[in-house]
């Protein structure tokens, strides 16, 4: 078993023995080694221990991922904290304070307040497990060593640390992790063990979906303005009606509303397009299906439009079937999709035939070149043989 002995001066001498077990044994003077008290609470072996400067608190870390704060006077456990995602490897108090640092196999360095039992901040930088941590006597520097064969020196700065901001950042990270861990099985599909396209539902997908929704909203505004302008133009006998002002983004980019939505959709990463569409509410899907039909009719980005249309039809199949307004859109979308794919197939077939013809022509020319060269080499060799026979 692994043993670690720490000693410090009190009114009486006290020694702490740490072993590979959930128990921490405290004994009186080193000479007597009499049993004093056992601190029991960890579910897995205790891996590290440290004592505060005023000899009132003991902090222990364990393989159960928890840190426990004990009182040295009665040996009671003040608080148990879930500290790391993996085993806690080392803890160290900051001199002259009740704050301490902890490191673990999750590659993180964390700072804690042992009086308020609060997590202060998390520092990341190591690429593998962090084995040990130590603090300078002034408390200005923290040193950590890791399995990634590096030693990192952390320096305290004058920048104020706002705990609310740190907690908000931690909540955002937890939210992103929960999104990644959320099952992305689509309704109507079986969760089979077959290999599928890689993808993660994260903040990037949500932001891409928000950009698509914003573009569709701009398109709706432009269509409403155009409809109102046409009505006013029909009602007015004179020509005093002026065209409505275009949206700032559309006028800046010199695009129509439909082209702008297509541009936003085209800029989404191919690996994230499906999960971004999955986030869209259904009333945006209705507008997007109509736009996909228009783009396929105009033969714009056929591959992207087909991919989006097939995914939306698969995901929102039940809602689309129940919506009578979409019947005409789906029929037109079906016809335009088939026609566009047939045209692309014909184009690809024509190009492949042309490439094969060029390949055959090149190979024929290459064979002729090599055959001529072979004849020349053969004639040269015959001449050399004739000269040798004459000489001999």
C-alpha positions as CSV (number, residue, x, y, z in Angstrom):
1,X,0.0,0.0,0.0
2,X,1.0,3.6,-0.6
3,X,1.5,5.7,2.6
4,X,2.0,9.4,3.0
5,X,3.0,11.0,6.3
6,X,2.5,14.7,7.1
7,X,3.5,16.4,10.3
8,X,3.0,19.8,11.8
9,X,3.4,21.5,15.1
10,X,0.5,22.1,17.5
11,X,0.3,22.2,21.2
12,X,0.7,18.5,20.8
13,X,2.4,16.6,18.0
14,X,0.0,15.1,15.5
15,X,0.7,12.8,12.6
16,X,-1.7,11.9,9.7
17,X,-1.4,8.6,7.9
18,X,-3.0,8.4,4.4
19,X,-3.4,5.0,2.8
20,X,-5.1,3.5,-0.2
21,X,-8.4,3.1,1.6
22,X,-11.4,5.4,2.3
23,X,-10.2,5.8,5.9
24,X,-7.9,8.6,7.3
25,X,-6.2,7.7,10.6
26,X,-5.0,10.4,13.0
27,X,-2.7,9.6,15.8
28,X,-1.1,11.4,18.7
29,X,2.6,11.9,19.3
30,X,5.0,10.3,16.9
31,X,6.7,8.5,19.8
32,X,3.5,6.9,21.1
33,X,1.7,6.5,17.8
34,X,-1.6,6.1,19.7
35,X,-4.8,5.9,17.7
36,X,-6.7,9.2,17.8
37,X,-9.6,9.2,15.3
38,X,-10.6,7.9,11.9
39,X,-12.2,10.1,9.3
40,X,-14.6,8.1,7.3
41,X,-16.7,9.3,4.4
42,X,-15.1,8.7,1.1
43,X,-16.5,5.8,-1.0
44,X,-13.2,5.1,-2.8
45,X,-9.5,5.4,-1.8
46,X,-8.2,8.7,-0.6
47,X,-5.6,10.1,-2.9
48,X,-4.5,13.4,-1.4
49,X,-4.7,15.5,1.8
50,X,-3.7,19.0,3.0
51,X,-4.0,21.0,6.2
52,X,-4.7,24.7,6.5
53,X,-2.1,27.2,7.9
54,X,-4.0,27.6,11.2
55,X,-4.3,23.8,11.7
56,X,-8.1,24.0,11.8
57,X,-9.1,22.4,8.5
58,X,-8.2,19.3,6.6
59,X,-9.0,18.8,3.0
60,X,-9.0,15.4,1.4
61,X,-9.5,14.3,-2.2
62,X,-10.5,10.8,-3.4
63,X,-11.0,8.6,-6.4
64,X,-14.7,9.0,-5.9
65,X,-14.3,12.5,-7.5
66,X,-15.3,14.3,-4.2
67,X,-13.4,16.7,-1.9
68,X,-14.3,16.6,1.8
69,X,-13.5,19.4,4.2
70,X,-13.0,18.3,7.8
71,X,-12.6,20.1,11.1
72,X,-9.5,19.2,13.0
73,X,-10.9,19.9,16.4
74,X,-13.6,17.1,16.4
75,X,-12.9,15.4,13.1
76,X,-16.3,16.2,11.7
77,X,-17.0,16.6,8.0
78,X,-18.0,20.2,7.3
79,X,-18.9,19.7,3.7
80,X,-18.5,17.2,0.8
81,X,-18.1,18.7,-2.6
82,X,-18.3,17.1,-6.0
83,X,-15.1,18.5,-7.4
84,X,-14.0,16.8,-10.6
85,X,-15.3,14.7,-13.4
86,X,-12.5,12.1,-12.7
87,X,-10.5,11.2,-9.6
88,X,-9.0,14.0,-7.5
89,X,-5.3,13.7,-7.6
90,X,-4.0,16.6,-5.4
91,X,-5.2,19.4,-3.1
92,X,-3.2,22.4,-1.7
93,X,-4.2,25.3,0.6
94,X,-3.1,28.8,-0.3
95,X,-0.9,30.0,2.6
96,X,-2.6,32.2,5.3
97,X,-6.1,31.5,3.8
98,X,-8.8,28.9,3.8
99,X,-8.8,28.8,0.0
100,X,-7.3,25.8,-1.7
101,X,-6.6,24.4,-5.2
102,X,-7.5,20.9,-6.5
103,X,-6.4,19.0,-9.6
104,X,-7.8,15.8,-11.1
105,X,-7.7,13.4,-13.9
106,X,-10.2,15.5,-15.8
107,X,-7.2,17.9,-16.8
108,X,-8.6,20.8,-14.7
109,X,-7.3,23.0,-12.0
110,X,-10.0,24.4,-9.6
111,X,-10.0,26.9,-6.8
112,X,-12.3,26.5,-3.8
113,X,-13.3,28.4,-0.6
114,X,-13.3,26.1,2.4
115,X,-15.2,28.6,4.6
116,X,-18.1,29.3,2.2
117,X,-17.8,25.9,0.5
118,X,-17.9,27.6,-2.9
119,X,-16.2,26.8,-6.2
120,X,-14.4,30.0,-7.3
121,X,-12.9,29.3,-10.7
122,X,-11.7,26.6,-13.1
123,X,-8.5,26.8,-15.0
124,X,-7.8,24.6,-18.1
125,X,-4.6,24.2,-20.0
126,X,-3.2,20.7,-19.6
127,X,-3.9,18.1,-22.3
128,X,-3.8,15.0,-20.0
129,X,-4.3,14.1,-16.4
130,X,-3.0,16.5,-13.8
131,X,-1.1,14.7,-11.1
132,X,0.0,17.4,-8.6
133,X,-0.3,21.0,-7.5
134,X,1.6,23.3,-5.3
135,X,1.3,27.0,-4.2
136,X,4.1,29.5,-3.5
137,X,4.5,30.9,0.0
138,X,3.2,34.2,-1.2
139,X,0.2,32.7,-2.9
140,X,1.0,34.5,-6.1
141,X,2.0,31.4,-8.1
142,X,0.5,28.0,-8.6
143,X,2.4,25.1,-10.2
144,X,0.9,22.0,-11.7
145,X,2.4,19.0,-13.3
146,X,0.6,16.7,-15.7
147,X,0.9,13.4,-17.6
148,X,1.3,15.4,-20.8
149,X,4.9,15.9,-19.7
150,X,4.5,19.6,-18.9
151,X,4.7,21.8,-15.8
152,X,2.5,24.9,-15.9
153,X,3.0,28.0,-13.8
154,X,-0.1,30.0,-13.0
155,X,0.2,33.6,-11.9
156,X,-2.4,35.6,-9.9
157,X,-3.5,38.7,-11.8
158,X,-5.0,42.0,-10.6
159,X,-8.1,41.5,-12.6
160,X,-11.2,41.2,-10.3
161,X,-12.9,37.9,-10.2
162,X,-16.8,38.1,-10.3
163,X,-18.2,34.8,-9.0
164,X,-21.6,35.4,-10.8
165,X,-19.8,35.6,-14.2
166,X,-17.8,32.4,-13.4
167,X,-21.0,30.6,-12.5
168,X,-22.8,31.9,-15.6
169,X,-19.9,30.6,-17.7
170,X,-20.1,27.2,-15.9
171,X,-23.8,27.0,-16.5
172,X,-23.3,27.7,-20.3
173,X,-20.7,25.0,-20.5
174,X,-23.0,22.6,-18.7
175,X,-25.8,23.6,-21.1
176,X,-23.6,22.9,-24.1
177,X,-22.7,19.5,-22.6
178,X,-26.3,18.6,-22.1
179,X,-27.1,19.5,-25.7
180,X,-24.3,17.3,-26.9
181,X,-25.5,14.5,-24.7
182,X,-29.1,14.9,-25.8
183,X,-30.3,12.1,-28.1
184,X,-30.7,13.2,-31.7
185,X,-32.9,10.2,-32.8
186,X,-35.5,11.6,-35.2
187,X,-39.1,10.8,-34.8
188,X,-40.2,8.0,-37.1
189,X,-36.7,6.6,-37.4
190,X,-35.2,3.6,-35.6
191,X,-32.2,4.1,-33.4
192,X,-30.1,1.4,-35.2
193,X,-26.5,0.6,-34.6
194,X,-25.6,1.5,-38.2
195,X,-23.0,4.1,-38.9
196,X,-24.5,7.5,-39.6
197,X,-23.2,11.0,-40.4
198,X,-21.2,12.5,-37.6
199,X,-22.8,15.5,-35.9
200,X,-23.3,17.2,-32.6
201,X,-26.2,19.4,-31.4
202,X,-24.4,22.4,-29.9
203,X,-24.5,26.2,-29.8
204,X,-23.2,26.4,-33.4
205,X,-26.2,24.5,-34.7
206,X,-28.6,26.7,-32.7
207,X,-26.9,29.9,-33.9
208,X,-27.1,28.6,-37.5
209,X,-30.8,27.9,-37.0
210,X,-31.3,31.4,-35.6
211,X,-29.6,33.0,-38.7
212,X,-31.9,31.0,-41.0
213,X,-35.0,32.1,-39.0
214,X,-33.8,35.7,-39.1
215,X,-33.4,35.5,-42.9
216,X,-36.9,34.1,-43.3
217,X,-38.3,36.9,-41.1
218,X,-36.6,39.4,-43.4
219,X,-38.2,37.7,-46.4
220,X,-41.6,37.8,-44.8
221,X,-41.2,41.5,-44.1
222,X,-40.2,42.2,-47.7
223,X,-43.1,40.2,-49.1
224,X,-45.6,42.0,-46.8
225,X,-44.2,45.4,-48.0
226,X,-44.5,44.3,-51.7
227,X,-48.1,43.1,-51.1
228,X,-49.1,46.3,-49.5
229,X,-47.4,48.3,-52.3
230,X,-49.3,46.4,-55.0
231,X,-52.6,46.9,-53.2
232,X,-51.9,50.7,-52.8
233,X,-50.9,50.8,-56.4
234,X,-54.1,49.2,-57.6
235,X,-56.3,51.4,-55.4
236,X,-54.6,54.6,-56.3
237,X,-55.5,56.0,-59.8
238,X,-52.5,58.3,-60.0
239,X,-48.8,57.3,-59.8
240,X,-48.0,59.0,-56.5
241,X,-47.3,55.7,-54.7
242,X,-43.6,55.1,-54.1
243,X,-42.0,51.7,-53.8
244,X,-41.2,50.6,-50.2
245,X,-37.7,50.8,-48.9
246,X,-35.8,47.6,-48.9
247,X,-34.3,46.1,-45.8
248,X,-30.9,47.4,-44.8
249,X,-29.2,44.0,-45.2
250,X,-30.8,43.3,-48.6
251,X,-29.9,46.8,-49.9
252,X,-26.3,46.4,-48.6
253,X,-25.8,43.0,-50.2
254,X,-27.9,43.8,-53.3
255,X,-29.9,40.7,-52.9
256,X,-33.5,39.7,-52.9
257,X,-35.1,38.1,-49.9
258,X,-35.1,34.7,-51.4
259,X,-31.4,35.0,-52.5
260,X,-30.5,36.1,-49.0
261,X,-32.1,33.1,-47.3
262,X,-30.3,30.8,-49.8
263,X,-27.0,32.6,-49.0
264,X,-27.5,32.1,-45.3
265,X,-28.4,28.4,-45.8
266,X,-25.4,27.9,-48.1
267,X,-23.0,29.3,-45.5
268,X,-24.0,26.7,-42.9
269,X,-21.4,23.9,-42.6
270,X,-22.5,20.7,-44.4
271,X,-21.9,18.7,-41.3
272,X,-24.2,21.0,-39.3
273,X,-27.0,21.6,-41.8
274,X,-29.3,18.8,-40.7
275,X,-29.1,19.5,-36.9
276,X,-29.7,23.2,-37.7
277,X,-32.8,22.4,-39.6
278,X,-34.0,20.1,-36.8
279,X,-34.1,23.2,-34.5
280,X,-36.4,25.2,-36.8
281,X,-40.0,25.6,-35.6
282,X,-42.6,24.2,-38.1
283,X,-44.0,27.5,-39.3
284,X,-40.5,28.4,-40.6
285,X,-40.3,24.9,-42.2
286,X,-43.4,25.8,-44.3
287,X,-41.7,28.9,-45.7
288,X,-38.5,27.0,-46.3
289,X,-40.2,24.3,-48.3
290,X,-41.7,26.9,-50.6
291,X,-38.3,28.5,-51.1
292,X,-36.7,25.1,-51.8
293,X,-39.3,24.5,-54.5
294,X,-38.5,27.9,-56.0
295,X,-34.7,27.3,-56.0
296,X,-35.1,23.9,-57.5
297,X,-37.3,25.3,-60.3
298,X,-34.5,27.9,-60.9
299,X,-31.8,25.2,-60.6
300,X,-29.9,27.0,-57.8
301,X,-27.7,24.8,-55.7
302,X,-29.7,21.6,-56.5
303,X,-27.6,19.3,-54.3
304,X,-28.1,21.5,-51.2
305,X,-31.8,22.0,-51.9
306,X,-32.4,18.3,-52.4
307,X,-30.6,17.5,-49.1
308,X,-32.6,20.0,-47.1
309,X,-35.9,19.0,-48.7
310,X,-35.4,15.3,-48.1
311,X,-34.4,15.9,-44.5
312,X,-37.3,18.2,-43.7
313,X,-39.8,15.7,-45.3
314,X,-38.4,12.9,-43.2
315,X,-38.4,14.8,-39.9
316,X,-41.7,16.7,-40.3
317,X,-43.5,14.0,-42.2
318,X,-46.6,13.8,-39.9
319,X,-47.1,17.6,-39.7
320,X,-46.6,18.0,-43.5
321,X,-49.2,15.3,-44.3
322,X,-51.7,16.8,-41.9
323,X,-51.3,20.3,-43.5
324,X,-53.5,20.8,-46.6
325,X,-51.8,24.0,-47.5
326,X,-48.6,22.1,-48.3
327,X,-50.1,19.6,-50.7
328,X,-49.6,21.8,-53.7
329,X,-46.1,22.7,-52.5
330,X,-45.1,19.1,-52.0
331,X,-46.4,18.1,-55.5
332,X,-44.5,20.9,-57.1
333,X,-41.4,20.1,-55.0
334,X,-41.5,16.5,-56.1
335,X,-41.8,17.3,-59.8
336,X,-39.0,20.0,-59.7
337,X,-36.7,17.7,-57.6
338,X,-37.0,14.8,-60.1
339,X,-36.4,17.1,-63.1
340,X,-33.4,18.8,-61.5
341,X,-31.9,15.4,-60.5
342,X,-32.5,14.0,-64.0
343,X,-30.7,17.0,-65.6
344,X,-27.8,16.7,-63.3
345,X,-27.6,13.0,-64.0
346,X,-27.6,13.6,-67.7
347,X,-24.9,16.3,-67.3
348,X,-22.7,14.0,-65.3
349,X,-23.2,11.2,-67.8
350,X,-22.3,13.4,-70.7
351,X,-19.2,14.6,-68.9
352,X,-18.1,11.1,-68.0
353,X,-18.5,10.0,-71.6
354,X,-16.5,13.0,-72.8
355,X,-13.7,12.2,-70.2
356,X,-13.6,8.6,-71.3
357,X,-13.3,9.7,-75.0
358,X,-10.4,12.0,-74.1
359,X,-8.8,9.2,-72.2
360,X,-9.1,6.8,-75.1
361,X,-7.7,9.4,-77.5
362,X,-4.8,10.1,-75.2
363,X,-4.0,6.4,-74.7
364,X,-4.1,5.8,-78.5
365,X,-1.7,8.7,-79.0
366,X,0.6,7.4,-76.3
367,X,0.7,3.9,-77.8
368,X,1.7,5.3,-81.2
369,X,4.5,7.3,-79.7
370,X,6.0,4.4,-77.8
371,X,5.7,2.0,-80.9
372,X,7.6,4.5,-83.1
373,X,10.2,4.9,-80.4
374,X,10.6,1.1,-80.1
375,X,11.2,0.8,-83.9
376,X,13.9,3.4,-83.7
377,X,15.6,1.6,-80.8
378,X,15.4,-1.7,-82.7
379,X,17.0,-0.2,-85.9
380,X,19.8,1.4,-83.8
381,X,20.6,-2.0,-82.2
382,X,20.7,-3.7,-85.6
383,X,23.2,-1.1,-86.9
384,X,25.4,-1.7,-83.8
385,X,25.4,-5.4,-84.3
386,X,26.4,-5.0,-88.0
387,X,29.3,-2.8,-87.1
388,X,30.5,-5.3,-84.4
389,X,30.4,-8.2,-86.9
390,X,32.4,-6.1,-89.5
391,X,35.0,-5.2,-87.0
392,X,35.4,-8.8,-85.8
